[in-house]
Each structure stands twice: as C-alpha cells, then as structure tokens.
Amino acid sequence: MKLYNYFRSSASFRVRIALALKGLPYDYLSVHLAKGDHKKPEFAGLAAAGLVPLLELEDGTRLDQSLAIMEYLNETHPAPALLPADALGRARVRALAQSIACEIHPLNNLRVLKYLVKEMGQTEEAKNAWYVYWCRAGLEAFERQLAALPVSVQGKYCYGDAPTLADCCLVPQIFNAQRFDTPLAGLPRTMAAFEQCMQHSAFIAAGPKNCPDFEA
C-alpha cells in the first residue's frame, strides 16, 4: 500500500496510527501541505478532493477521508479490532471519533487557518486565538462524553482497555493542541487516555517526528 500524507496532518496521523496498530506495511509518500504540494497536478490527478490522507491499495484503488480509510482497514484486517464487538459500543466509539474528526478538526485545519489570515485579514494572534478557543471547547465536550460512558467501558483508553478509532483521532488532536499552546488542564479522562496511548509503540511509531518529511 501507499499512503500519501503529511507529517503534520492530524488526519494523516490518524491513519498512520491505524496502520501501525494493525502492523500493516506501506510506502510513505509525502504531500507537503504547507508548500502546496496537494495543489500540484501530480497529486490533484490522484485525489479528487485534493486532500490527505490518500491510501492507495495494492491493486491501485484509492481511498480518501481518514475515518473511511480506518474503517476499511478494520474491516479488511479485523485484528486487533479498532471498534467494539457490540453495536452500541461501535456507535459510542464512532461518536467519540467523530467529535474530534467532524467537530474540532474542520474548524482548525490548515486551509481554514490560512483563509483566516490571507482572505479574512486576521493577525497571527487572532488566528491562534481562534484555534485555541475551538480546540478547547471541543476537548471539553469530548471530556464530557468520556465521563458519560458506562463505568463498565471506562478503561485505560478512550473506550475500554484497548485502542480504538477514538484514540486514533485523539492523539493527533492533542499533538496539535500542544503545538498551539491550548490549555489542557481540567481534562483528566482525555489526558489519561492520551498518556496511555503515548506508551504504546504504534502511537509512537506513527508520530510526526518519525515521519520521513518531519520538520521541527
């Protein structure tokens, strides 16, 4: 498989974690978003939406959207499972994952932040304040979701004692939150899950610093 991605893209990071958890090898192909590589014809011709991550399968089939890619990987490589065995559990984990991928991330991804500065004329300080506000608000909601889970599934990770799609989404979001100096105090369950993930070899291996295109 080939993964077109960018070291700082949280959506790409999610998929790298899932691939690492599954123990699946892939070729790392860098698409440097900050340099506009995603707009170049050679990538635009591959990705209809012009976004990363893009996973190319062995037969040339291409998949986009991180959540869809991770669900595909989970269905085609069931172990270790990234979703619970029961329907209610799967719904709860998907809700946690989507709270990050569909609520926090869209407001704070690179193209939105660039638009705030270039088209809306906002200062860097205003842009960063926007990021911190929406990231913190989303993480507080995530914390409430974790607290509302049944005690029987409150474990070491976001849901139970094994990583799920929720953890794959949480870790990249916390990485970005830290990069923008977002306050993370008062989120005990969220940060406990993050710290647990960061003791797992798959999450470490998938991290930005271990990417071939990493830039400090």
Rosetta blueprint (number, residue, H / E / L):
1 M L
2 K E
3 L E
4 Y E
5 N E
6 Y L
7 F L
8 R L
9 S L
10 S H
11 A H
12 S H
13 F H
14 R H
15 V H
16 R H
17 I H
18 A H
19 L H
20 A H
21 L H
22 K H
23 G L
24 L L
25 P L
26 Y L
27 D E
28 Y E
29 L E
30 S E
31 V L
32 H L
33 L H
34 A H
35 K H
36 G L
37 D H
38 H H
39 K H
40 K L
41 P H
42 E H
43 F H
44 A H
45 G L
46 L L
47 A L
48 A L
49 A L
50 G L
51 L L
52 V L
53 P L
54 L E
55 L E
56 E E
57 L L
58 E L
59 D L
60 G L
61 T L
62 R E
63 L E
64 D E
65 Q L
66 S H
67 L H
68 A H
69 I H
70 M H
71 E H
72 Y H
73 L H
74 N H
75 E H
76 T H
77 H L
78 P L
79 A L
80 P L
81 A L
82 L L
83 L L
84 P L
85 A L
86 D L
87 A H
88 L H
89 G H
90 R H
91 A H
92 R H
93 V H
94 R H
95 A H
96 L H
97 A H
98 Q H
99 S H
100 I H
101 A H
102 C H
103 E H
104 I H
105 H H
106 P H
107 L H
108 N H
109 N L
110 L H
111 R H
112 V H
113 L H
114 K H
115 Y H
116 L H
117 V H
118 K H
119 E L
120 M L
121 G L
122 Q L
123 T L
124 E H
125 E H
126 A H
127 K H
128 N H
129 A H
130 W H
131 Y H
132 V H
133 Y H
134 W H
135 C H
136 R H
137 A H
138 G H
139 L H
140 E H
141 A H
142 F H
143 E H
144 R H
145 Q H
146 L H
147 A H
148 A H
149 L L
150 P L
151 V H
152 S H
153 V H
154 Q L
155 G L
156 K L
157 Y L
158 C L
159 Y L
160 G L
161 D L
162 A L
163 P L
164 T L
165 L H
166 A H
167 D H
168 C H
169 C H
170 L H
171 V H
172 P H
173 Q H
174 I H
175 F H
176 N H
177 A H
178 Q H
179 R H
180 F L
181 D L
182 T L
183 P L
184 L L
185 A L
186 G L
187 L L
188 P H
189 R H
190 T H
191 M H
192 A H
193 A H
194 F H
195 E H
196 Q H
197 C H
198 M L
199 Q L
200 H L
201 S H
202 A H
203 F H
204 I H
205 A H
206 A L
207 G L
208 P H
209 K H
210 N H
211 C L
212 P L
213 D L
214 F L
215 E L
216 A L
